[in-house]
């Protein structure tokens, strides 16, 4: 199992780099070429979400992206360190701005779920992660 770890400051301009790295590693891992655009879009959405959570929460820690090549699948995990509440739960004193942020967050998760068949979202008071998986093709063998 090979893993590439990418950490970047929670700035929107770094999301593009994460997308490019994810697509390159996915291609090398054997993810079908026809799916690479979905990989790019899903990673971009997950990283944009993490950046927004960090910026809104005043969190200076980097966003963490793990690119994991396993035997028959390729996984990407995007982690943030923002405290999360359960879906639909609102903190006391939440105003209209917080409601909009929650709506944007839920929209981003819906987009990711539409792009990726195998998605796991976990969240807690110390941060959250989105883990996405794609099948890989076996490596091509060279014919002599």
N, C-alpha and C positions, 0 to 999 in steps of 0.2 A: 504494500500500500504506500504510494507516494503522496506526499502532501506539500503543497505550496501555501505559505502563509503570507498574507499581504496586510499591512497596517497602514492607515493613512489618516492624516488630520481631517477632522470633520468639516471639510470645505467642499462645496459643490464641484469645483474644478478638478477634484481628484476622482470623481465618480467615473469620468470617461476613461481614465487610466485603468481603473478596476475592471471596467467592461472589456477593454482590450486584452488585459492579462487573462481574464476569465475565458474569453473566446480562444485565445492561443493555447492555453492549457487544456481546455475542453477538446480542441481539435487534436492535440497530441495524444490525449487519453482515448480517442476513438469515438467521440460523440459524432453522430451523423452530421454531415455538412448542412443538410436541410434544416437541422435544428439549431444551428449556431446563432442565427438571428434571435431565436427565442431565448437562448442562453444570455446573449448580450442584453436584451431588453429586460429580462427578469433580474439579472444582476444589477443593471442600472436602476431599476425600480427599488430593489432591496437596499442598495447603497444610498440612494437618494433619501429613502425613508429613514435610514440610520443617521445620516448626516443631519436631517431635519430634527430628529429626536434629540441629538446631541446639542445642536445649536439652540433649540427651544428650551432645553433643560440647563443650559450653561455648562455642559460637560466638556472638559478639555481632553479627555482620553481619546485615543484614536479609534476609528472604526476598524473592526477586524474581519478579514475575509479569509476563509480556509477553502482551498481547492483540493479536493481529495479524490485521487484515482484509485479505485478498487478493482477487483477482478472483473466484474461484469457491469459496473456502474461508475458514474462520475458524480460527485456531490460538491455542492458549493454551500458553505454556511457563512452567512453575513450576521455578525454580532454587534450589538450596541450595549452601552452601559447605562441607558436611561431607565429609570424606574417605570414599570408598567402596571396598569390596573387591569382587572378582568374585563373582557369585552362588554360594553354596555354600562359599565360602572363609571360613575362620575365622582370626583372628589368634591367635598364641600367647597362652595365658593367658585366652582367652575363657571366661567362666564361664556359669552358667545364666541370669543376667540378660541377658547379651549374646545368648544363643541366643533368648530370648524377644523381644528387640528385633528380631532378624533375622526371626523368624517374623511379627511384627506388620508389619514392613516389606514382606515378601513378600505378606502378606494384603492390605495396602493397594494394592499393585501389581496383584494379582489383581482386586480390586474395580474399579479404574480400567479395566483391560483388559476387564472385563465391561460397563462403561458406554460405552466409546468404541471404535469400530471401528479408528480409525487412531491408534495410540499409539507413540511412540518414547521409550525410556528410555536415557539415557546417564549414565555414572558414571565417576569417576576419583578420583585422590588429592586433587584440588583442588575437588571438588564434583560435583554431578550435576544433571540436569534431566529433566523429564517433559514431552514435547511432545504435545499432543492436537489433533486436527484434525476439523472438521465441515464438511460441504458447506453452501454458502449458496445461497439463491434469488436470481435476478436482481432488482434493484429494480423495484418496480411503476411502471409509467408512468401518468401522469395523462391521463385522457381528457378532451378538450375538449367 
